[in-house]
Amino acid sequence: MKAFNRTLIANAVIFSLSSLAYAETNSTMFDEVVVSATRTEQSVKDISSSISSVSSEQLEQQMANDLNDAVRYEPGVTTTGQGRFGTSGFNIRGLDGNRIKLMVDGIEQPTAYNPGGDVMNKGPNAYEIDTLSAVEINKGPASSLYGSDALGGAILLRTKNPEDVLAEGDSNHVALKAGYGSSNEAYKATVEVAKRYQKWEGLAIYTYRDGSETKTHSSGEDINGRDRGQADPLDFDSHNLLLKTNYALNDAHTFGLVAELFQRESKSTILSNEGYSIFPGFTYTNVTGEDKDTRSRVGVNHTWLSNNTAFDDLFWQLSHQQSKSEHNNYDTTDLYGSRNRERNGEDSSLQFDAQFNKLLEFDHGSHEISYGLTAINSDFELDYRTHYYDTGTVDPGAPEVPKAEAEKRGIFIQDHMYLMDERLVVTAGLRYDDYKATPDASSGFEEHNSDALTKRLGAVYHWNQQVSTFVQYSEGFRAPTLEELYYAFDNSGHGYATLSNPNLKPEESQSYELGLRTNTAASSMELVGFFNDYINFIQSVTDYSDPSYPAGITINENIGEAEIYGVEFKGNYWLDEAFGAPKGSYSRLSVAYAQGKNKEDGSALDSVAPLTAVWGLGYDHQDKLWGSQLNLTMVSAKKEGDWSTENNAHAPGHALLDLTAYYQPVNDLVLRAGLFNALDQKYWSYTDLDGKPSDHQGLDRYTQPGRNWGVDLAYTF
């Protein structure tokens, strides 16, 4: 399968590159405007790094229902996690977890928390795809723009604003959407309403979803116990309400309010643990779970078009955000009888962000200066208790991480320069961040302080209207999380312990990118090579020298060094211009190749993705009456030397065929249908096999869905 996939990829590259010779005028692929690359609106063609953006229109075309679907066809980007707790994070170019920053409308999202034991996992699951206007992916370190956690990249979710749905001259907008997906038997209904009246405009979006577990491949055994090959049964429903209103006081001042509430509840029957024995006399039965995840935010913002000496415009926002996870874990054991291990976690934050922009014109060119500051105060608290129903007692429990507060302060400046009659575009950025973590005084742990100065320098040179090259150097850092600093417990009865380490240093990264872009009437493409170097990786180290703890004493330390390098290609091709195909015909191709190693011992990095390519072929009627798209995703195997340990479970290569189509029978009514994994391939996402040995029980339980389908209906009036 690996050789087969590489042959397909090679042929697709040759076919795609051949279309570059057919025309010499500009097309529009790199006229797309993104924000994440510079914190200001810029055309992609003037960005000195590789940026991916998935618009709301693309999300609809892909029939995306979650963040996993949103990045399905993006080279070098995947999501991690599955099962009861769903998505646990993102992987960008081989770096994942809390090393990837997630933001919503410029608001920093809390880092994931997973203490292990399959009883709690607080991750990025509280986001509704139908509210998004775009998903922007900043590949590579982005700390000079966004501060800590953007060590390996940043994901920016931009929710819709009233102007996104209200066309110029329109004062009203109403859209109704409904859909069904067979992969998790989920129904959805969305109502979207917008209104413009004199100086006011507002938007409200409500989405309801009801579904079950995401299915695994049908070949897995439907049995109880650790060898179970089917997903554990689960039922969920979710609600999301987004409200925005803006008031234009005059031509210079606009004020905005935003509120959002997400809630998801689920009940699961964990058949994979039914009858499981840790040791004789300790067997699990009646294993179920009930979870509730919520996220809420309220905020105020202000845009000031000042045109004064210090700045042309100012945008600031003040936001309060709270996210809570309530996980109830029910079971019956021989030792404890019937119980509920209740595991709750809460993050709350108050965030202020201000950005000033100034355009300076000189004889040699222009400078777009951006500068500003960020201040974040956040709290994290765990609440554990175990209910023993047979005895009627409650154990208050001992959370692994104490209640703690964190403060982040950052200032930044950036110069986006247009030189040599705009043929040369140079971007230079500098940011200083200060971080302080303060655990609850009763914990006895020490305060942690760290800071970082990160830099970025990039340039784009337009050789002519069709060809440009770009190069960029950027830095990233990640302050240690509260979990890494203060996770501690002493289990002397079982001979092991974990110690806190408030003296950890931030992780650091340096990245180099070199790229080529071409843009013609028939095609546009981007080819980029990258090299990322990482130091001070935080890793756990276990010491077995203390005879009182024969199973070891574990502590986090800054000992890891790693490097990841690779090549990515993406291109769009208008087949009507290139080959005289029916007008509206197009093709797309993306390829991502990466290699990485642990510089301490030379072993492979398990988080690095195998060679992946996506080839698409589509058609859109010139009046948008109907259209269709075929996407073929080809992934090479990840096995043996691709893992840090050769005994890691093998992730075989695979080829996935997805087919989608839409039809507009009358104005403003659109029907979409999709068939996914049409060839019913049995496959695993390599991220779900990380750390699982080849003899791991129930490997089929980690497969992705087999053949599945979906249908969406949208009406706008």
SULPEMO-V309167 format. One line per field, one symbol per residue. ss: DSSP state (A for helix, B for strand, O for the rest). burial: # if it has 9 or more other C-alpha atoms within 8 Angstrom, else .. Layout:
BEGIN
ss: ???
burial: ???
END
This chain:
BEGIN
ss: OAAAAAAAAAAAAAAAAAAAAAOOOOOOAAAOBBOOOOOOOBBAAAOOOOBBBBBAAAAAAOOOOOAAAAOOOOOOBBBBOOAAAOOOBBBBOOBBAAAOBBBBOOBBOOOOBOOOOOOOOBOOOOOOAAABBBBBBBBOOOAAAAOOOOOOBBBBBBBOOAAAAOOOOOOBBBBBBBBBBOOOOBBBBBBBBBBBBOOBBBBBBBBBBBBBOOOOOOOOOOOOOOOOOOOOBBBBBBBBBBBBBBBBOOOOBBBBBBBBBBBBBBBBBOAAAOOOBBBOOBBOBBBBBBBBBBBBBBBBBBBBBOOOOOOOBBBBBBBBBBBBBBBBBBBBBOOOBBBBBBBBBBBBBBBBBBBBBBBBBBOOBBBBBBBBBBBBBBBBBBBBBBBBOOOOBBBOOOOOOOOBBBBBBBBBBBBBBBBOOOOBBBBBBBBBBBBBBBBOAAAOOOOBBBBBBBBBBBBBBBOOOOBBBBBBBBBBBBOOOAAAAAOOBBBAAAOBBBBOOOOOOOBBBBBBBBBBBBBOOOBBBBBBBBBBBBBBBBBBBBBOOOOOOOOBBBBBBBBBBBBBBBBBBBBBBBAAAAAOOOOOBBBBBBBBBBBBBBOOOOOBOOOOOOOBBBBBBBBBOOOOOBBBBBBBBBBOOBOAAAOOOOOBOOBOOBBBBBBBBBBBBBOOBBBBBBBBOOOOOOOBOAAAAOOOBOOOOOAAAABOOOOBBBBBBBBBO
burial: ##..##.##..##..#..##..#.###..#...#####...###..###.######..#..###.######..##########.#.##################.......#......######.#.##.###############.##############.#..##....##########################...##################..##.###########################..##########################....####.####################....########################..#######################.....##################.######..........####################...##################....#.##.###.##########.################.#.#####...#..########.####################################....#.#..##.###########################..#.############.####...###.###############...################.###...#################...###########..######.###.......###################.
END
